[in-house]
Structures are given as C-alpha cells and as structure tokens.
C-alpha cells in the first residue's frame, strides 16, 4: 500500500520534474524517477512502482515530442511505422514478462551500452547533420518496423536504456541529426509507454493519483528540457546523450553485478 505523505510526494514530484528535463533532451529519465520511487516506497511491489513510472513518463514524452515538432519536420513514412510497431512490440514484451528471465539481458546491458558509447564518442560528426527525407531508401520502412517492434518488446519486458537505444538507431541507421532523432524517439517511446500503461491499468496496478501528479511535474520538466535542446541544437543533445549513456552504464552494471 502506498500511503500518502506530503514530504514523499514533494520528493517524488521534484524527481519527476528533473527526470522530465533529462528525458526530453537525451532520454534516461528513468535513471532518476525509478530509483526515487523505490527509495520512497521500499516495501511496495515493484510492479506498482513501475506502473506509476510509466504513467508519469507518458505525459513528459508526449509534451517533449509536441514541442520538438514545432521546430523539426520528421519523415513520417519512417517514424509512423516505428510508432505503431513500438506500441505492439511493447504489449508483447510486457505480456512475456513473466515467462522470460531478465538475468541475461540485465548482465548484457552495460556492455551493449558501453559499445554504443565508444562508437558515438569516436564518431565526432555523428548526428550533427540531418539527411533529408527524399534521400531515404525503400527498405528503411521495414527497418523502422523492426526498430519499433524490437525495442518496443525490450521496453515492455525490461526497459532501461530504451530511449537511448532509439536515439542512437535513429541517428546511426536513418541518419537523423540528434535533434530530429530526439523528436522521433519521444514519439515512439510514448507509444511503448502507453502500451505498458494500458497493460498495467488492466491489471489494476496503477495508483492514478500519484502517477498523474508526477505526470504533471514530468511535463513541466520536459518543457524545460525540450526548450534547452531546441535552443542549443544537436551538439548539445549529443553531449547530453553521452552523459546519460555513461550514467546508464554505471547504473546497469551495478544492478547486474553488485546489487544482488
């Protein structure tokens, strides 16, 4: 049972605001919000806390996407299939959650993130220029569906680093700059979050009063984060991305190998 406490709620609303700010720039808001929820309610069932995290995150990601879309034009024949595939992939992943062990994924995650970090670091021009949509290949729609379905499934079954993976793939595979990639990531990630919320809600796991309060704080943070990203451009987003991935590596390695 999640008992109401004024100070706990203030702590969680502040965490949601900071998470929304970080997530709007480069993903990784869960690095802040999920540990805050577990610290505030250490005796609560993890599913209830993860459900609240998803409810909070939906508002922030949608708001950040809305702000980005006022400033960037996205190739919808790539982004739209990824959104739809991400939604259904997340539903499948969440449905498979109780049948597939997360141990191997947990242990592999820091090494995958490290490879992603090293690659991005040693590609100084990666994601600083945006390829126009008329240069897209025919096969890239199929790639977008695979991207959405694969990472949507991962988000449903496990989740950490999903936004960073989406961001990197939009940059590396589809040659978006980091600003366009961040906008696309927010839209697809919002779809995967909505799928998880629907599943959690159907199981009666969502504490709506806390989840919606944190959503408002998360949206406020996303206003600040997206404004910073739009104002400072792709170079700023890339630096924030490298910082977020570095933190994800440390956190995921600790969870996988030391937090036993």
N, C-alpha and C positions, 0 to 999 in steps of 0.2 A: 504494500500500500504506500502510495506517495503522499505523505502528509504535507499540508500546506505550511510553509514557513516564510515569513516576509523576507528574511535575510537570504534564505536559499534561493528564492525567486529572484531577488536582486542580483545575486551572484550569477544565476543561470541566464538572466536577461542580458547582463553585461557580456558573458561568454558568447551568447548568440549574436550580439552586435559585432564583436571582434571577429567571430567566425564568418559572419556575412561579409565583412570588409575584406578579409583574406580570400575567401572563396570567390568573390566577384572578380578579383584580379587574376588569380592563378590556380584556383581550386584549393583543396586541402582544408576547408573549413571544419571538416570532421575531426581534424587533429586537435582542435580546440573544444568543439562542442561535445563530442562523445566523452572524452575524459572528464569534462566538467559535470556532465550528467551522472557519470559513475561515481565521482567524488561526492556529489551532493546526495545521492541515494545509493550508498554502497550495498544495502540489503535488498534492493529492488531486483526483480527479474530482468536480465539483460534485454529480453525481447521488448518489454515495456519502454525501456530507455532508448533502444534503437528506433522504436516506432516514433517516439517523441522527436528524436533527432531528424528523422525523415520528414515529419510534418513541418518542422521548423525550416529545414533546408529547401523545401519546395518553393516557399514564398520568396526567399532570397535569390534562388537561381532564376526564377521567372522574372523577377524585377530587374536583375542584372541583365538578363537577355533583352528585356524591353528597352533598357537604356542603350545597350550596345547597338540595337537595331535602328536606332535613330541616327547612328553615325557610320554604320558599315552596311554594305549590301552583301548578302550571302547568296551563294549558288544553291538555290533550294532543291535542285534535282539531286544534289549530294546530301544536303542537310536533312531534308524531309524524310527520305528513306531511312537514314540513320536514326531519326527520332522515333519512327514507327517500330523499327526493328529493336531499338533500345527498350521501348516500353514492353514489348512481348518477351524479349530476352530476359528482362528483369523479373517479370512474372514467373517465367520458367525457373530462373535461378532461385528465387525465393521459395518456390514450390519444392525444389530439390534440396533445400537447405538441411532438412533432417535426414537426408539419405546419403549425402556425400561428405566425407570428413574434410575439415578445412585445414588439418595439420600440414599436409604437403604445400598447400597454397600459402599458408602463413610463413613457412620456412623459405619458400622460394621468393616471396615478395621483395625482401630487401635487396636481393641480388639482381632481380629484374629492374628495380628502381635505380640501383647503382649503375647498371649498364646504360639506362636511359639518361642518367645524369652525365656520365662520362661522354656519351655520344653528343649530347647537346652542348656541353662545355667546349668540346673540341671542334664544333662547327660554328664559328663565330658569326656567320651570316645566316644561320638557320632561323627562319621565322621572322626575318626583318623585312622581307619583301613579299607582296601578295601576288599570286598568279591570277590573272583574270579568268573569269568563268568560261569564256569562249575557248580557252585552251584545254578544257577538261576532256579526258578520253572517255570512250563509251563504257569501258569496263569499270569506271570509277563509281557508278551507281551500285554495282554489285559489291564493290569493296566497301561502300558506305553501309550497305545492309549487313555485311559480315562484321564490320566495326561495331555497329549498333547492337547487333544480336550478341556478339561475343562479349563485349564489355558490359552490356546490359545484364547478361547472365552472371558475369563476375560480380557486378554490383548487387544483384539480388542474393547471391549465395555468400558473399564475403564483404566486398565493398571498399576497403581502404585504398586510396590512390586512384579511384575511378576517374575523377576529374582530371588528374594529371596525365593519365593514360590517354583519355580522349583528346586533351590539348596537344600532346606530343604527336599523336597519329594524324590529327588534322593538319599539323604543321609538316610532318615528315612525308606522309603519304599523299596528301592532297595539296600540299604547297601553299597553305594559307600562311599569312603572317600571324604573329602571336595575338594581335588584336582581333582579327577575324576568327581565329581558332578559339579564342576565349568566348566569343559570342556564340559560336556553334556549339561549343562544349556545354554552355549553360542551358541551351535548349534541349540537347539530348539528355543531359544529366537530370534536368527537370522531369523529363518523361520517365526515366528509370526510377526517380524518387516517387513520382505519382503512382507508378505500378506497385511499389513497395507499400506505400500508404494505403492503397486500396486493399491489399492483402492483409496488412496489419489491422486495418479497421474491420474487415470481415471477420477476423478472429477475436475482435473485442479487446485489442491490446493497446489502443491509443488513449492516452489521457489528454483529451482535446483542450481543456482549459490551459494546461501548461504548454502543450505543443503550439497552440495558436498564439499565446502570449510571446513565446520565443520566436515564432514566425515573424511577428511584428518587429521585434528587435533585430532579427536577422535581415529583414527587408531594409531597415534603416541603415544597417551596416553595409548592405550591398549597394545602397545609394552612394555612400562614400567611396567604396572600393571601385565601383564601375566608373565613377567620376574621375578618380585618380588615373585609372588605366586609360580612359579615353583621352584625358588631358596630356598624359606623358607618353603614350604610344607603345608600340611593340617592344622597343628596347627595355622599357620599364617592366612590362609584363614578363618578358623573358627572364630578367633578373629575379623577379618575384617567383617565377616558376622554379628556377634553380634553387632558391632558398626553401620553398615549400617541399620540393622533392628531397632535399638534404634532410629536412626535419622528418619527412616520412620514412626515410631510410633508417634513421636513428630510432624512431618510434617503433617501426615494424620489426627491426632487428631485436630490440629489447623485448617486445611482446612474444616473438617467436622463440628466442633462445634463453632469455633470462627471467621472464615473468612466468614462472612455472608454478 
